[in-house]
Structure formats: C-alpha cells, structure tokens
C-alpha cells in the first residue's frame, strides 16, 4: 500500500505557483511555513518550469557573461530593466529589491554554478586589461600617498600633542572620502558639510576654542608641503 502524502492539495498548488514564480525549493518551503519540506519540493517540483522574470534575466545575463569580455554592470542592468527590475510600477512584488540587489543575487548565483562566467567592472578595458590594471594601481597608490600626506598635515595641526592618533587618522580618512565621493543613497556632500559646520559651531559654543586654524597658501598645501613631480604617472 502506497504512502499517503501529508501535504494538502492547497499547499501543493501553492508550492507549484511559488516555484513557477522563481522561488528556490528552500524559499518555497519557508513561504509555506514549512508545511512542505525542502526535500518534498525537490522531489515534486522538478517539472515546474521556472519562468520568473529573474530567471529569464539570469539566462540572458549568463549568455553575456560567457563571452570572452564577460558582462559589465551596465549591460546586466539593461537586461534587468528589460524584465521590469528597477521599475516599481511594473515590479510591485519586488518593491524591496533594488536593481543592484537583483544584479548581485544573479551574479553570485551564476559565479557559484559556472566557471566560465565573468562579471567585468567598467574601469577595465577588455582588450587592454593588464595596462588598465597597471594604470589603476599606479593612480591608487599615488592617491594613497597624497591622502596619507594630507592626514599627516591635519593631525600635526589639530592634534600636535596626541600620542596615539590611529583612531583619529581613520576618522579623518573616512570623512574625507565621504566628502569627495559620498556613498550613493546616503548623504550628499552639501548636507554633510552643513552638518559638519553645525557640529563644529556647537562644539565651539560648548567647549570653547584654542586658537584659530587658518590654512594659508593653499597652492603649496600638498603632502609634506613639497611640490610634487607627477610626470612619472602613465597617463
């Protein structure tokens, strides 16, 4: 005598619908509050075609990522937009998913399954990859050296008698980076500068001031106060 399934017909039908929308076996089980197990889903939902927009987009992005030059974030976003991602009117069910979140999920999924896929950042030129890397590393190193020099100058002026400045330096670097290249979706440079001005004014009123700090001769205000020869850079 065959074993009778404990899964109700209603749960079975709902599981099929969820799988068809693109949910994984584990997600189907969780959506149904574990009334069906992940093992049950693997056994009974194999034949359910996953035709969700995300799956269709993933298939198309996989083709692009398998090319010698791989796929860039911009190219992937064109595909995702085509299937309604990033458009809240079309994609109301995915209102908590940003375009980047869907891209990241698809990227991780494809990288985990296929060795031949390549997701290429826009800065690297496919047919001149090594020179792209060399120039980028050179610029990054130059910027790091400059930034360290500016932080040295800041600490020397503001905290001349401080022994341990590790935490201060980290805070200065973070604030500089946020002001010159703020994280998208968080604060703007104008808002951050205004907030910093209010904070400085409040602290002056509460704690007083030691002496005015004036940065003069800005043309010479470079790391270690030295004029720099940048002719060695490969650009």
N, C-alpha and C positions, 0 to 999 in steps of 0.2 A: 504494500500500500504506500502510495507516494506521500511525501511530507507536505502538509498544508502550510502555505506561506502565511506569516503573521502580519504581513504588510497589507493594509487595506487598499481597496480599489481606488479610493480617493487619493491616498498618498502615492500610489503607483502612478496615477495620471499626473499628479502634481510634479512628481520626480521627472517624468518624461518632459514636461513643459520646461522645467528649470534647466534640464540638461540641454534641451534644444536652444535655450537662450545663451548657452555658452558656459554655464557654471561647471566647475570641476566636480568629480564624484564627491570629494570631501565637502565642497560648498553646498551641494545638493543635500547631503546628509545633515549639515548644520542648519540649512534653511528649514528643513522639516523637523528640526529639534530632535534629531537622531531617532526619529521613528523608523527611518530606514538607515541601515549601516552603509559605510563606505564600500564594504565588501559586497553588499547586495547591489549597490549601484554599478560596480564594476562588472558584475555578473549579468545584470538585467538591462543595463542601459547602453551596452556596446553598440547596438544597431541604431541608436538615436543619433541622427545627423546633427552635428553642432554647426548651425548656420547663423550664429550670432554675428553682429557687426564686428565685434572684436576679433572673432576667429577669422572672418573674411579678410579683415585688415591685416591680421598676422600672416596669413598665407601670402598676401601681396608683398608685404614688407620682407618676408623670408626670401622671396624671389630676388628682390633688390639687394638684400644683404648678402646673397650668394654670389653676386658679381665680383670680379677682381677688385674693383674700387669700393665695394661694400655699399652701405646706405648711410646717408647723412641724416642728422636730426630733422633738417628742413624737409628732405624728401619723405621721411617717415610721417611727418606732420601733414604733408599734402595728402597722403593716403588716409590717415586717420580722419582728417577733415572731410574727405570724400564719403566716409562711412558715418558721418554725423558727430564725431567726437569733437569737443570744443564748442559745439553749438547746443546751448541749453534748451532751445526750443525743440530741436529735433531729438535731443538726448536727455529728456527729463528724468529717465530712470537712472542716469549716470551723473546726477547733479553733484555728487560728492567727488567725482573723478575729474581732475583737470587733464588737459591734453598731455601734459608731461607725465602724469601718473600712469596713464594708459600706455604711453610710449615706454616708460620704464618697465612696466609689467611685461609688455610684449618682448622687450629687449632681453630681460632676464630669462624669460621662458625660452626664447629661441637660442640664446647662448648656452643654456643648460641642456638643450637637446641636440644641437647641431654644432659640429666643429668647424664647418666651412662658412658660417655667417660672420660678417664683420660690420660693426657699427662705427662709422668714421666721424670724428669731430670735424667741424667745418674748417678749423685752422690748418689742418694738414692737407696738402695737395697730393692727390693720389699718385700722380706720375712724377712727383719730386718729393717723396716722403722724407728721405734722410736729410735733405737740406732744410726742409720745413722744420724738422726736429732740431737740427743744429742751430738754426736762427732763433727759434723759440727759446731754447735753453740758454743761448747767449744773452738774449734780451731779459729773460727771467733772472739770470744771475746778475746782470747789470742793475736791474731794478732792486734786487735784494740788497746789493751793496749800497746803493743810494739810500734805500729806506733805512738800513741799519745806521748809516751816517746821520740821517735826519733825526732818528731816535736818540742817537748819542748826543746830538746838539740839544735836543729837547730836555733830556734828563740832566745834562750838565747845567742848563739854565734854570730849570724848575726845581730839581732835587739835587743840588750840588753836594749836600752833606749826607745823602741817603746811602747806606752801606749795601743793602740788598735791594736791587732795582729790577729783579727778574719779573715780578708781577706787574710793576709799573710799565716796563717796556712792552710786555704782552698787551696791556690795556691800550697803550699808545698806538701800537701797530694795528690793533683791531679797529680802533676809532678812525685812524687814517684810511684804512681800507674801506670802511663803511662810507666815508665821506667822498672818496674818489670813485668808488664803484659799489654802490649800495645793492644789497640783495633784492632782487625783483619781488614785488609783492609785499615788502615790508615798509621801510621808511624812505622818504625822498631826502636828497641832500639838503634842500631848503628847510624842511621840517627838522632834520637832525641838527643843523646849525642853529636854528632858532631855539630848539630845546637845550642845546649846549650853552647858548648865551643866557637863557633864563636860569640854568643851573649855576653858571659862574656868578651871575648877579646875586642870586640867593645866597651863595656861599660867602660872597664878599660882604653882604649885609650881616650875615650871621657870625662870621669868623674874622672879618677884617681883611687887611691886605698887607703884605710885607713891603713890596715896592713895585712900581710899575714895570711891566715886562714889555719892552718895545723891540720889535725886530726891524733893524735898520739895514740899509744896504742890501736889499733883497737879491740883487743881481749876483752877489757873491755868496749868498746863503746856500751853500752846497755842502755835501758831506765832508766833514773835517775842514770846512772852509777853504777848499782847494779848487782851483779851476781844473775842469776835467777835459781830457782829450778823448773824445768818443770816436775818433777816426778808425779805431780797430774793429768796430762793430760791422758785421757783414751785411749791412743794408744801407 
